[in-house]
């Protein structure tokens, strides 16, 4: 990939980033190291990533900003690309402490990527229980959107356990191509201003928005500019008033992370008994866990909490095939079947309106987990939330079906994949899920100080599955 200007829809993923609402997504991939025929170490990781760099040019690309931000940034081969900078090696402090990995992941995810270098990092985490190892891959959504789904975990995850790196025959030396000159940047910015003046005009308030003190003045104008794009968000008739909880506030720079696993076979049985979808079941389980958490903290509102549920749709009117429904989670309802019925009705209405993609079509777009982050971020950046206004929902529940075939990385079987997504002002909790074989891997991300017991909320999710299953059997 030589020098090229960033696409307009992808540059928005850079423009909405703030010091607290970062623009990258992370993926934690847990490997069963015992299934690998060799030792998984730093040297192996470097060799395998190095063997894939020619196939993944975005891993060597960095940004070139246009002066004053009057035009979209450019991608260029990074001069002096240093693979060792992007590869990190770390062990969990205490393998016997289940929270040790969660703390480590949260701290890494909280740190912004250096925009002066290619926008990704890859960590090899050792010292996990049962001899497992993990790969934590961070990449900016703008870079993910410009690349392909193979960028997931630097291309290491696939259906084959074979290794590509050959210690006796390393890849040939790579030389970066020259990047755009100041003349190139200014000429293209001038041409874009002539042939697309509306887009250039829209860049001006966003440039001024970076000046301290002007954001509050310009936010209303920016929100009006976004109204057309809000067609992708469907607010169900049942939604009503959106209450505010302790995690619907301004976020800070630090995060918490927790995970949970659900049995997809049990979910399939519930689906069959109630004639609903996997998304319906997952959303209901999350709603039940949030109801429990709010009761524990004595802040259950009379109105139901709302969740943005992104959907991949076939509707040509939906922007880039992405739509979402603001679902009432019915957290003010005690009976679980009633809660599931309302959730199912709302999501079905959105699917009928937009036309849902098949599971195979969704799996074929972007490799799963990158799509997960991009879907959520595209919806968020096209809502008033992108302009620092309070969103019409309390949380986001994002899920995609993963591969049903066995997956491998570094020669070892993939045991789990956890998508680690972002939170923003007004929405300090994000729940993501992806399926791996017969398990649904759930990942919860929150502001560190808005939800201090995120692990308890995550632990409640399997219990909510038990309750829903009991209702199905009843």
C-alpha positions, 0 to 999 in steps of 0.5 A: 500500500503506497501513499494514499489519502484516508477515506472520508468516512474513516477520517471521522474515526480519528476526528471524534477521538478525545483524550478520554474516549480513545479511538482504538479497539483491542482483542484478547485472544487466549491460546491453549499453549499445550496444543502447540508443538513448540514453545510460544515465546517472543522470538516465535511471535516476532518471526511470525508477524514479520513473515506477514508484514508484506501481506498486511501493508497497513501494519507499516503505515503511519499518518501524515496530518494536513496542516491545520486539519483542513483536509483528510490525513494521508497514509504513508510507509513509515520511515524507520519502521521498527517492528520491535516497538510494536511487539511487547512481552509481559507476564501477569503479576500473579497467575493465581489471582483471576483479577490479575489478567483483567487489571493488566488488560485494562491498563494496556487498553487505557493507553492511547496509541502513538499517532506518530507511528503505525497505529497498532501494538501486539502484546504476548502475555504469559503466566496465565493459569493452566499454561495458557498464553494470550495475545492482546492486539490493539489497533486504531479503528481508522487503520482497521477500517482501511485494511482488511479483516486479516489485520485481526491480531496482525494476521496471526489467527487462521484455520491452519496451525502451520507457521509461516516464519522460517528462521533460516530464510527471513523476509527480504529487507523492506524499504519505505516508499516516499510519503507525500510532500508538503506540496502534495498535501496543499495541492490536494487540499486545494483541489478538494476545496474546489470540487467538494466545498461542502466537505471542506466547510465541514472540516473548518468547525472541527478544526476550530473545535480543537481550540480550548473553549470553542467546543461548547460553542460549536457542538450544536452546529456539529450535531446538526451536521450529523442529523442525516446520518442518524437514520441508521439508528432506530429508536423503538416505540417502546423506548420512552424516557432514557434514565440516567445511572451512575455509569451514564456520566463523563468518563475519565482516561482509565478503564476496567475490563471483565469477561464471562463465557456462556454456553452456545448450546444452552442458548440454542435450546432457549432460542428454540423453546421461545422462538427467538434469536441469539441476539434476543437472548444475549440482550435479555441476559445483559438486561437481567444482569444490569437490573441485578446490579442496579438493585445491588446499588440501590439505583434501579430507576422506574424507567427501563434502561436502554441499550444500543444493539448494532445490527448488520443489515442489507438495507441499502439506505443504511449507512455502510450496511450498519443499523442499530436499534435502541432496545428497552431492556425492561429492567423495571420488569421482574418476570424474565419471559416478559423481558425477553418478549419485549426485547424480541419484539423491538429487535424483530421490528428493526430487522424487518425494517432494514433486512438482516444479513445472514450469519455467513454474510456477517462472517464474510465482512472484516473477519468478525472482531474488527467488524464488531468494533467498527460497527459500534464506532460507526453508529456512535460517531453518527449519533449525537454522542459524537458531539459530546451530547447525552445519548438516547441509550445507557449502554451498547451491546455488540455481538457478531458470530465468530468462525465455527471452524477451529482457529489457531495462532502461533500453532496453538488452538484458540480457546477464546476471543474477547473484543475490548471496545470503547466507552465514551461520555454518557455511556461508561459501559460497553458489552461485546461478544463473539462466538468461539466454537460452542462458547460465547465470549463476553467482554465488559469495558467500563470507566474505572471509577464509574463501575468499580465492581465490573467483575461482579456484573460479569459474574452475574451474566452466567447466572442470568443464563441459568434463570432464563434456561429455568424459565424455558424448561418451565 
